[in-house]
Amino acid sequence: MAKESKSRKASDDGVRRAPLRELLRLPVGERVDLSSYDPGATPGGPGDKAAGREAVDRAGQRLAALQERLYAASTAGDRRRLLLILQGMDTSGKGGTVKHVIGQFNPSGCRIRAFKTPTPEEQRHPFLWRVSRALPQPGEIGIFDRSHYEDVLIARVRELAPRREIARRYGRINRFEEALAEDGVTIVKVFLHISYEQQRRRLLARLDNPDKQWKFSPGDIDERALWPQYQRAYEIALERCSTEAAPWLLVPSDRKWYRNWAISRLLLEHLQALDPRYPPADFDVEECRRRLLQDGGPHAPGRA
């Protein structure tokens, strides 16, 4: 992981640590070798599952309060918003993150989009078109379950576009994300890193549980046969699209409790850095209070 910063802050469990976004941030402009990162590691995390779950629960109220402040600030013209991008192999926990972490937010202030196979209409447009239509509005928190990176991941592995076209997409993605950052979007890009064996265990768990079999597809086994190609496609995307404006964060995800804690913590750190404020009233507060105190009710003289 990235080198620790000298500045440390207290975490949700009271332990002082380096900011997690520094520990998990991938170096900009350097080669990425996913085999050098342990999917079962817990960098910066609480000591065990119980502590991790308690920390996530404690962070929930703080996240909700910051979300409300972000939304309130937008009513006064603050254009800032946050976009969480989740990428990873099948079973890495994109849906679990939405359920256990994003579920702590007020849904009215969230914009969640799971990107599937492009529709015929979407295929008629440039690949960033459907993503642009799903972006969070000022004051909102957006969550992408998969994203525009599918167009340099599965498109590369399955050869869904010419290799030359895919090569051009990395630069387009960088320019797109830089423009978003300039427009007030805080981009939190998370790669959920799981191991080959952990994916096997999670797929088997789906098969063994009738209530989870709907989440399984025989095609999942076919995709596993392409694991090395997908790992390389991710390495290239992480190398070429980790920028100062939108760096990649690698979250080891073999341990679900750590994954949830890490993303909860990352969101908390980014929202605290934004430090949104409630806007001051644009009306005479005392006059409104006086009018309410003098209000005699619906049966007062002069009322219909």
C-alpha positions, 0 to 999 in steps of 0.5 A: 500500500502507499506509504503512511502520512506523518499526519494521523487521525483517530479512527472510529475505533479510537485508534490513530491511523494514517488517512485510509485514502493514503494507505489504499491509494495506488501510485500515479504513473507507476506499473500495477502488479495485482499479484503483489497485493494481498486480497486478504489484508486489512491495512489500517483496519480494526483488529477483527470482524466484530470491531469492524462491524461496530466501526461501520455502525458508528460511522453511519450517523456521521455519514448521514449527517455529512450527506445532509449537509452536502445536500443542504449546501446545494440549495444555496448554489454549492455544486459539489457532489461525490461519486463512488465508483465500484469496480471488481470481479464478480462476487467482489462485493459491489452489491454488498457495499451498496447494501451495507454501506450506502444503505446508511445514507438517505436514499433521496440524496443518492443516485445509484446506477448498476451498469449492465450490458449496453442497450441498443440505444446506448450502443448508438452513442459514444461509450461515455454517454450513458455514464454522463446521464447517470451522474449525481446532481449537486448535493447528491452522492452517486454510486456506480456499480460497475462503470465506464471502466467496463469499456476497457475491461470486458471490452478488452478481454472479450474483444468487443471493440478494436484494440486501437479504439480501446487504447484511445478510451483511457485518455478519454476517461481521464479527460472526462474525470478531470472535467468532472473534478473541475465541476465539483465532483469528488471521485472515489474510485475503488477497486475491490480486490479478491482472490481466485479462491475466494471467488470460488468459495463465494460462487459455491456458497451461492449454489449451495443456498437456494435463496442465492441461486438467482445470483448465479449464472453458468456464465460465471464459470466461463468468466473465471477461465479468463481470470488472468486476462481480466487481471491484466485488463484491470492492471492496465486500467489502474495504471493508465487511469489513476490520476491526481484528479481521480486516483484509484484506491485498492481495497482488499476484499476477501474479508467482507467486514474489512471491505465494508469498513474500508469503504465506509471510512473512505467515504467519511474521509472524503466527505469530511474533507469537503466539509459541507456547511448548512447555508445561512437563512436567506430570510428574516428569522426573527420576523418569521418567529414573531409571526408564528408566535402571533398566529392565533390558529385556524379559528382566529378572527379574520380567518375564513 
